[in-house]
Amino acid sequence: MPLKIGRGASAPPFMVMDVIAAANARQAALPPGAPKIIRMEVGQPGTGAPAGARAAAEAALRGGDALGYTEAFGRPSLRARIARHYRDWYGLDLPPARIAVTVGASGAFPLAFLAAFNPGDRVAMAAPFYPPYVNILTALGMVPEIIETGPETRFQPSIAALDRLDPLPDGLIVASPCNPAGTMLQPDELAAIATWCHTRGVRLISDEIYHGLHYDAPLATAAALSPSAIVVNSFSKYFSMTGWRIGWMVLPDDLVRPAECLAQNLFISAPHIAQVAAEAAFDCAAELDGNVAAYRRSRDLLVASLPGAGFPHLSPAEGAFYLYADVSDCANDSRDFCRRMLEQAGVAASPGLDFDRARGHRFVRFSYCGPEADMAEAAERLGRWR
Ligand SMILES: Cc1ncc(COP(=O)(O)O)c(C=O)c1O
């Protein structure tokens, strides 16, 4: 008798993980002394946790604290420190009771989706998008609804596009700065979207994981713009702590208790040692802002050099550490294009198919969070290759 397989089993791979594996294999196969593969496929800072965070973790380990479970929503001191962060960065007073510490932003999504939606509910988002939004919603029986966006709206959803949704969706996910395009919603655009959602009973989920990695555009948080929005954030990007698996949510009042019960059942708590380190990371602004300055220099270099290297159609690089390049003038299969770029130019990048199933075959995502010298070398190699 064949056994049943659940709907989660049909979640597609996160393709960039396959590109990472291909780049690793290519690097391993290179003869000694050959120029190394330049890694522009990964979306994780190469810098590691700031020194103050590592020192706090070390002290906690040596201190004999049992580092057992914390409360499901995290250590009270960390929740209070996150609340202070909202005062410092956005001038917003938030009660720590609305803050939930999570297992990365990734751990926040199932909590948010399960607290806010039912199977069959429709949740809209712009394409290109961060692939796990669609894959997690689908695994939970919810229905992603894709809004195609392009350079005319800086790959972000517009009110005009939302007005065209009929029937209204149950939820909307926005990300600013976004992955893969690295573009941002201006504060007035985010405010208009927040109001649009709140007045129509559409639950807004604002992924703010790239806050802090923004270069010129001003920053706004949906937590200040809507009483019903869920905000997702993380220590993975600006705080440079990917492997510590620690993030947070700001919850609207009506979802605090439901999300807490879910968190108790699904995760018990986020890793205790990571919570200690994360709290200390807030006091490492000088080191973290130094990382941001390096990203800014890499961004400026690539924005200036990639057009001459054969990539003239780039997304406006407003934040995060991504450039989304339209390569349709020379390729119609971004997966094959990235494979050839890896083999022939020694530069790894992600095919857009991960982020946009309908049009991603025409796009490539470059990530510039690697070492600055590598980014300069990448532009040269790509210029020679194209
Ligand atoms: C837009 C976006 N949201 C969420 C995540 C998940 O981050 P984490 O689970 O490491 O906090 C990522 C990771 O790259 C991302 O790009």
The ligand as an ORCA input file, in Angstrom:
! r2SCAN-3c Opt
* xyz 0 1
  C      13.997     38.963      2.107
  C      14.460     37.936      3.094
  N      13.659     37.610      4.117
  C      14.020     36.669      5.007
  C      15.225     35.994      4.903
  C      15.564     34.931      5.918
  O      16.553     35.354      6.799
  P      16.922     34.664      8.182
  O      16.064     33.473      8.365
  O      18.383     34.311      8.067
  O      16.693     35.692      9.235
  C      16.107     36.311      3.862
  C      17.396     35.611      3.717
  O      18.151     35.805      2.797
  C      15.700     37.312      2.924
  O      16.483     37.653      1.890
*
